[in-house]
Amino acid sequence: MLNSLGINKAPQDTKVCVAMSGGVDSTAAVCLLQKEGYQVFGLTMDLLQAPYAPAVSTIKDAGKIAQMLGIEHHYLNYQSLFKQQVIEPFVMSYLQGETPSPCILCNRYIKLGALAEKAKELGADIIVTGHYAKIIINHGKVELHRAHDLTRDQSYFLFAISQEHLQMLRCPLAEYSKEQTREIVRKAGLPVFQKPDSQDICFVPQGKYAELIEHFNKNSSTPGNIVHIDGRILGQHKGLINYTVGQRKGLGIGGNEGILYVLALDTLHNQLIVGPHESLLKTEVLIRDVNWLGEERNEKIEVQVKLRSRQNLVAAEVCFLPDNYAKVCLKDKFYGVAPGQGCCFYDGDRVVGGGFICKNSSLS
């Protein structure tokens, strides 16, 4: 099961760092590794300071679990780094009319960035996370693939990590369902097997991201006009940070116009642009900060892309541009491209890269 870690050492001679959150998934990963006889130690990140921290923090559970399992464990204070690399870009993205995906940035800069560097410093051969994603070793090279259970798959959130850190990464839960993962932890006699899944962005409890943004910018909820794509003013919005592309509920403009959707957030004029569903259709998307995880690439490639974490793959042609930009030409219909979201490239089940959707994303 874990014999394909791709390390030319016996398990007892292989030092493995597990990114421990105190939750079910990373705990199950530790249990699986111990069963195989690996040298395991845990690193836990303290990321949240007031006012972002939840009322009850659960990261101390990681230390308790490590003690119960008899493994070495360290806490890492990354509060300032997390604020700089994840929270502040999240806020700025919203203020620019985008819909950011902070988990992608966290994986890139924190969990599989700073933490991975600390793991190397402590002598780790590899780093293990509780992500539901599959790692395949192909001629000594690490490939990132989708998990067996596509309803749990988290490969989309990993496209932005560096080649170097991908080479170190292993994800032993790729073939497991959540129920099986909980059973591993239950059989180990650890009470966290009942811990619920996290449903929110970790620094936005109950999904109240507008309150967080207002903490940074008191003018972020300034009302403005709701404007139909044909130019007519239909009403007033409550601040652009409260809306996202594709939204149709909560617009407060009545039903006389039929069903309308958010098409764009015009931050320059503080206008919410709305229109019919067909106006959400996009065929070309511009992305930035492209990260490539495959082998040598051509100027144009045929792939499937995922433009939001919970939506289906879409066939596309990607044309790479200078300065880590790319043009993505969609071959299937897609409604509701949201600037700031990730665009992950798949070759079959393999993740070969991705980037972030630009604000002015339509090239057609």
C-alpha positions as CSV (number, residue, x, y, z in Angstrom):
1,M,0.0,0.0,0.0
2,L,2.7,2.5,0.9
3,N,5.6,0.5,-0.6
4,S,5.6,2.8,-3.6
5,L,6.9,5.8,-1.7
6,G,9.7,5.9,-4.2
7,I,12.5,6.1,-1.7
8,N,15.5,3.9,-2.0
9,K,15.6,3.1,1.6
10,A,13.9,0.5,3.9
11,P,10.9,2.0,5.7
12,Q,12.7,1.9,9.1
13,D,15.4,4.1,7.5
14,T,13.0,6.5,5.8
15,K,12.2,9.7,7.8
16,V,8.7,11.0,7.0
17,C,7.2,14.3,8.0
18,V,3.4,14.4,8.3
19,A,1.7,17.8,8.2
20,M,-0.6,17.2,11.2
21,S,-3.7,19.4,11.6
22,G,-5.2,17.5,14.5
23,G,-7.9,16.2,12.2
24,V,-9.0,12.8,10.9
25,D,-7.1,12.7,7.6
26,S,-3.6,13.6,8.8
27,T,-4.0,11.3,11.8
28,A,-5.0,8.4,9.6
29,A,-1.9,9.1,7.4
30,V,0.3,8.8,10.6
31,C,-1.4,5.5,11.5
32,L,-0.8,4.0,8.0
33,L,2.9,5.1,8.0
34,Q,3.5,3.7,11.4
35,K,2.0,0.4,10.4
36,E,4.5,0.2,7.5
37,G,7.4,0.9,9.9
38,Y,8.4,4.4,8.8
39,Q,10.2,6.9,11.0
40,V,7.4,9.4,11.4
41,F,7.4,12.9,12.9
42,G,4.7,15.6,12.8
43,L,4.7,19.3,12.1
44,T,1.7,21.4,13.0
45,M,1.2,25.0,11.8
46,D,-0.2,27.7,14.0
47,L,-1.6,30.0,11.4
48,L,-4.3,32.1,12.9
49,Q,-4.1,35.2,15.1
50,A,-6.9,37.5,16.2
51,P,-9.3,38.4,14.7
52,Y,-9.0,35.4,12.3
53,A,-8.7,32.6,14.8
54,P,-11.8,30.6,15.7
55,A,-13.2,30.7,19.2
56,V,-11.9,27.2,19.9
57,S,-8.6,26.1,18.2
58,T,-8.1,22.4,17.5
59,I,-4.4,22.5,16.5
60,K,-3.5,21.4,20.0
61,D,-5.2,18.1,19.2
62,A,-2.3,17.3,16.9
63,G,0.2,17.4,19.9
64,K,-2.1,15.1,21.9
65,I,-2.4,12.7,19.0
66,A,1.4,12.7,18.5
67,Q,1.9,11.9,22.1
68,M,-0.6,9.0,22.0
69,L,1.1,7.6,18.9
70,G,4.6,8.1,20.4
71,I,6.0,10.3,17.6
72,E,8.2,13.4,17.6
73,H,6.1,16.6,17.1
74,H,6.8,20.3,16.5
75,Y,4.6,23.4,16.4
76,L,5.4,26.0,13.8
77,N,4.3,29.6,14.3
78,Y,3.5,30.8,10.8
79,Q,0.9,33.4,11.7
80,S,2.7,36.4,10.1
81,L,3.6,34.4,7.0
82,F,0.0,33.1,6.6
83,K,-1.4,36.6,6.9
84,Q,1.1,37.9,4.4
85,Q,0.9,35.1,1.8
86,V,-2.8,34.0,2.1
87,I,-5.1,36.3,4.1
88,E,-3.9,39.6,2.6
89,P,-4.0,38.4,-1.0
90,F,-7.4,36.9,-0.3
91,V,-8.7,40.3,0.8
92,M,-7.0,42.2,-2.0
93,S,-8.5,39.8,-4.5
94,Y,-12.0,40.4,-3.2
95,L,-11.5,44.2,-3.3
96,Q,-10.5,43.9,-6.9
97,G,-13.8,42.1,-7.8
98,E,-12.4,38.5,-7.8
99,T,-13.4,35.3,-6.1
100,P,-10.1,33.9,-4.7
101,S,-9.3,30.4,-3.7
102,P,-7.0,30.7,-0.6
103,C,-6.5,27.0,-0.1
104,I,-4.4,26.9,-3.4
105,L,-2.2,29.7,-2.1
106,C,-1.9,28.0,1.3
107,N,-0.7,24.8,-0.3
108,R,1.8,26.6,-2.5
109,Y,3.4,28.9,0.1
110,I,2.6,27.4,3.5
111,K,1.7,23.7,3.7
112,L,3.8,22.6,0.8
113,G,6.1,25.7,0.9
114,A,7.4,26.8,4.3
115,L,6.4,23.6,6.1
116,A,8.1,21.5,3.4
117,E,11.3,23.5,3.8
118,K,11.2,23.0,7.6
119,A,10.6,19.3,7.0
120,K,13.8,19.1,4.8
121,E,15.7,21.0,7.5
122,L,14.7,18.4,10.0
123,G,16.0,15.6,7.8
124,A,12.7,14.4,6.2
125,D,13.0,12.3,3.1
126,I,9.4,13.0,2.1
127,I,6.4,15.0,3.4
128,V,3.0,13.4,3.8
129,T,-0.3,15.2,3.9
130,G,-3.9,14.1,4.4
131,H,-5.0,15.3,1.0
132,Y,-7.2,13.1,-1.1
133,A,-5.0,13.1,-4.1
134,K,-2.9,10.4,-5.7
135,I,0.9,10.4,-6.1
136,I,2.4,8.1,-8.8
137,I,6.1,7.4,-9.1
138,N,7.1,7.1,-12.8
139,H,10.7,6.5,-13.5
140,G,11.7,8.3,-10.3
141,K,9.5,11.3,-11.1
142,V,6.5,12.2,-9.0
143,E,3.2,12.7,-10.8
144,L,0.0,14.2,-9.2
145,H,-3.3,12.5,-10.0
146,R,-6.9,12.6,-8.9
147,A,-7.9,10.5,-6.0
148,H,-9.9,7.3,-6.4
149,D,-13.0,8.9,-4.8
150,L,-13.7,11.8,-7.0
151,T,-16.2,13.3,-4.6
152,R,-13.3,13.7,-2.1
153,D,-10.6,14.6,-4.7
154,Q,-8.4,17.5,-3.7
155,S,-5.9,17.5,-6.6
156,Y,-7.3,20.8,-7.9
157,F,-6.0,22.6,-4.8
158,L,-2.4,21.3,-5.4
159,F,-1.7,22.5,-9.0
160,A,0.3,25.5,-7.8
161,I,3.0,23.7,-5.7
162,S,6.5,23.7,-7.0
163,Q,8.1,20.8,-8.8
164,E,10.6,20.5,-6.0
165,H,8.0,20.2,-3.3
166,L,5.8,17.9,-5.5
167,Q,8.8,15.5,-5.7
168,M,8.7,15.2,-1.9
169,L,5.0,14.9,-1.5
170,R,3.1,11.6,-0.8
171,C,-0.6,11.3,-0.1
172,P,-1.5,7.9,1.3
173,L,-5.3,8.5,1.5
174,A,-5.7,8.5,-2.3
175,E,-7.5,5.1,-2.4
176,Y,-9.6,5.6,0.7
177,S,-13.1,6.9,1.3
178,K,-13.7,9.2,4.2
179,E,-15.5,6.4,6.0
180,Q,-12.5,4.1,5.7
181,T,-10.2,6.9,6.9
182,R,-12.3,7.4,10.0
183,E,-12.3,3.7,10.6
184,I,-8.4,3.7,10.5
185,V,-8.4,6.3,13.3
186,R,-11.1,4.6,15.3
187,K,-9.2,1.3,15.3
188,A,-6.1,3.1,16.5
189,G,-8.1,4.2,19.6
190,L,-7.9,7.9,18.8
191,P,-11.0,10.0,19.8
192,V,-10.6,12.4,16.8
193,F,-12.2,9.8,14.5
194,Q,-15.5,11.6,15.2
195,K,-14.2,15.1,14.4
196,P,-16.4,16.7,11.8
197,D,-15.0,17.9,8.5
198,S,-14.1,21.5,8.1
199,Q,-16.6,23.3,5.9
200,D,-15.3,26.8,5.9
201,I,-12.1,28.7,4.9
202,C,-10.1,28.3,8.1
203,F,-9.8,32.1,8.7
204,V,-13.4,32.9,7.8
205,P,-15.6,31.2,10.4
206,Q,-19.2,30.6,9.3
207,G,-18.2,31.9,5.9
208,K,-18.5,35.5,6.9
209,Y,-15.8,36.7,4.6
210,A,-17.4,40.2,4.2
211,E,-16.7,40.9,7.9
212,L,-13.1,40.0,7.4
213,I,-12.7,42.2,4.4
214,E,-14.4,45.1,6.2
215,H,-11.8,44.7,9.0
216,F,-9.2,45.6,6.4
217,N,-11.1,48.2,4.4
218,K,-14.0,50.0,6.0
219,N,-15.3,51.2,2.6
220,S,-15.5,47.7,1.1
221,S,-19.3,47.5,1.5
222,T,-20.1,50.8,-0.2
223,P,-23.5,50.4,-2.0
224,G,-23.7,51.0,-5.7
225,N,-25.9,50.4,-8.8
226,I,-27.0,47.0,-10.1
227,V,-26.7,47.5,-13.9
228,H,-28.2,45.2,-16.5
229,I,-25.8,44.2,-19.3
230,D,-27.9,46.5,-21.6
231,G,-27.1,49.5,-19.4
232,R,-30.3,49.9,-17.4
233,I,-30.0,50.5,-13.7
234,L,-32.1,47.9,-11.8
235,G,-31.4,48.6,-8.2
236,Q,-28.7,48.9,-5.5
237,H,-26.2,46.4,-4.4
238,K,-24.9,46.1,-0.8
239,G,-21.2,46.3,-1.6
240,L,-19.4,44.3,-4.3
241,I,-17.7,42.0,-1.8
242,N,-21.0,40.3,-1.1
243,Y,-21.4,38.9,-4.7
244,T,-19.6,36.5,-7.0
245,V,-19.9,35.8,-10.7
246,G,-22.7,33.3,-11.4
247,Q,-24.7,34.2,-8.4
248,R,-28.5,34.6,-8.9
249,K,-29.9,34.6,-5.4
250,G,-29.9,37.5,-3.0
251,L,-29.7,40.2,-5.7
252,G,-32.8,42.0,-4.4
253,I,-34.1,43.2,-7.8
254,G,-37.4,41.4,-8.0
255,G,-38.6,39.1,-10.7
256,N,-39.9,41.4,-13.4
257,E,-36.7,41.0,-15.4
258,G,-36.7,37.2,-15.2
259,I,-33.9,35.3,-13.7
260,L,-30.7,37.3,-13.7
261,Y,-27.1,36.3,-12.8
262,V,-24.1,38.2,-11.7
263,L,-21.9,38.6,-14.8
264,A,-19.1,40.9,-13.5
265,L,-18.0,43.1,-10.6
266,D,-17.1,46.5,-11.9
267,T,-14.9,47.8,-9.1
268,L,-13.8,50.9,-11.0
269,H,-17.4,52.2,-11.1
270,N,-18.7,50.2,-8.1
271,Q,-21.3,48.5,-10.3
272,L,-22.7,45.0,-10.2
273,I,-23.3,43.8,-13.8
274,V,-26.1,41.3,-14.2
275,G,-27.8,39.6,-17.2
276,P,-29.4,36.4,-18.4
277,H,-27.8,33.0,-18.0
278,E,-26.5,32.8,-21.6
279,S,-24.4,35.9,-21.0
280,L,-22.4,33.8,-18.5
281,L,-21.1,31.6,-21.3
282,K,-17.3,31.9,-21.9
283,T,-15.2,30.2,-24.6
284,E,-11.8,31.8,-23.9
285,V,-10.1,32.5,-20.6
286,L,-6.9,34.2,-19.8
287,I,-4.9,32.9,-16.8
288,R,-1.8,34.1,-15.0
289,D,0.9,32.6,-12.8
290,V,0.9,29.4,-14.7
291,N,2.7,26.5,-12.9
292,W,3.7,23.5,-15.0
293,L,4.0,20.1,-13.4
294,G,4.4,17.9,-16.5
295,E,7.3,17.1,-18.7
296,E,8.5,19.2,-21.6
297,R,5.5,21.0,-23.1
298,N,4.5,22.3,-26.5
299,E,3.3,25.9,-27.1
300,K,-0.2,24.4,-27.3
301,I,-1.6,21.4,-25.5
302,E,-4.9,19.6,-25.4
303,V,-6.1,19.0,-21.9
304,Q,-9.2,19.1,-19.7
305,V,-9.5,21.9,-17.2
306,K,-11.3,22.5,-14.0
307,L,-12.3,26.1,-13.5
308,R,-13.9,25.7,-10.0
309,S,-13.2,23.1,-7.4
310,R,-16.7,21.5,-7.5
311,Q,-17.4,21.6,-11.2
312,N,-16.8,19.1,-13.9
313,L,-13.8,18.9,-16.2
314,V,-14.0,20.8,-19.5
315,A,-12.1,19.9,-22.7
316,A,-9.8,22.8,-23.7
317,E,-6.7,23.9,-25.7
318,V,-4.1,25.8,-23.7
319,C,-1.8,28.2,-25.5
320,F,1.1,29.3,-23.4
321,L,2.0,33.0,-23.5
322,P,5.0,35.0,-22.2
323,D,5.4,35.9,-18.5
324,N,3.6,32.8,-17.2
325,Y,0.2,33.6,-18.9
326,A,-1.9,31.3,-20.9
327,K,-5.0,31.4,-23.1
328,V,-7.5,28.6,-22.4
329,C,-9.9,27.9,-25.3
330,L,-12.8,25.9,-24.0
331,K,-14.3,23.3,-26.3
332,D,-17.3,22.6,-24.1
333,K,-19.8,25.2,-22.8
334,F,-19.0,26.7,-19.4
335,Y,-21.1,29.2,-17.6
336,G,-19.8,31.4,-14.8
337,V,-16.0,31.8,-15.1
338,A,-15.0,33.6,-11.9
339,P,-11.8,35.7,-11.9
340,G,-9.4,34.7,-9.1
341,Q,-10.4,31.1,-9.1
342,G,-7.9,28.4,-10.1
343,C,-7.8,26.8,-13.6
344,C,-6.3,23.3,-13.2
345,F,-5.0,21.4,-16.2
346,Y,-5.6,17.6,-16.4
347,D,-4.2,15.1,-18.8
348,G,-6.6,12.2,-18.0
349,D,-6.4,12.0,-14.2
350,R,-3.0,13.6,-14.0
351,V,-2.6,17.2,-12.9
352,V,0.0,18.8,-15.3
353,G,-0.4,22.4,-14.1
354,G,-2.7,25.4,-13.8
355,G,-3.0,29.1,-13.2
356,F,-5.4,31.7,-11.9
357,I,-8.2,33.3,-13.9
358,C,-7.6,36.9,-14.8
359,K,-10.1,39.7,-14.1
360,N,-10.4,40.5,-17.8
361,S,-10.5,36.9,-18.6
362,S,-12.5,36.9,-21.9
363,L,-10.4,37.2,-25.0
364,S,-13.3,36.7,-27.4
